[in-house]
Structure formats: structure tokens, C-alpha cells
Amino acid sequence: MSDQADSFASFGVTYQEKVTQAILTDPLFAEQMADLLLPKYFELGYLQEIVEKFYTHRQKFKTFPSP
């Protein structure tokens, strides 16, 4: 696959930020995306870091971080 197919870069930064926001604020969406969404799909390092830490917390503590 090409790099473009393995990322959200073609959708733009605003889309990537909204996906991240949805993961952080909607536990049902976050659960549905848990096995599908990889941090490497995000173009920007800070979004990759947020998603990685969020799902690492879930894996370690069996629950999503609370706000």
C-alpha cells in the first residue's frame, strides 16, 4: 500500500483533529475504533501521541481515561 492509503493525510488536519476529539469524548466510538485505528494513520505527531496514549491507557487499565 502507498503511504497515502495508510494515513488520514488526504483528509486534512481538521478531519484528523475531529476524529481524535471524537475518540476522546465518545467512549462508544472509541471502543469501536480500538482495533481499527492506529496512531500512524495521523499525519501530525501530537495527534499520534494523543491516540497512542489513549489506547495504551485502555490496554493497561481496561478502561478509557476519564476527562
N, C-alpha and C positions, 0 to 999 in steps of 0.2 A: 504494500500500500504506500501511497505517497504521504509525505508529511502533512499535506493539506487534509487528507482523509482522516488522519489521526489527531485532529485538533479542531477547536472551535474558531480558529483564526479567521476563517472566511465569514463568520457571523459578526465579527467586530467585538470591541471591548465592552460596549454597553450590554450586549447579549450575554457575554461571559459573566459580567458583574450581576446581572439579573438571575442567571442560573445559580450562581453562588449564593445570592441573597435568598432564593427560594429554598436551597438546601438548608441554610441556617435557620430559616423561620418556619418551615413546614416539615415537621417530622415524618409525615406520611410520604411526601415527595422524596425526602432524604433517604428513607428506607427503601423505596422503590428504585432509587438510583444507586444504592450502595454497591451493588455488584457490577454495575454498568459504567459508572463514571470514574475515570482515572484522572488524577491531578495533571498528568502530562497533556491532557486534552486542552488545558487552558494555556493561552499564549503568554500571559503575564505571570511572573514569578510570585507576586503576592497572592494571586488567586490560587495558584498551585499550592502554595504553603497553607492557605486557609483550608482548602479542601482536604489536603493531606492530614493536617492536624485534626480536623473534624472527624474524619473517618478512622484515624488512628485511635482517637478517644473512644469512639464507639466500639472498636475492636477490643481495646484494653478493658473498658469498664462495662461493656454490654449495654450501653445507653448513650444517647447523644448528649453533648454538653448542654447545660441549661443556660438560658440567656443571662 
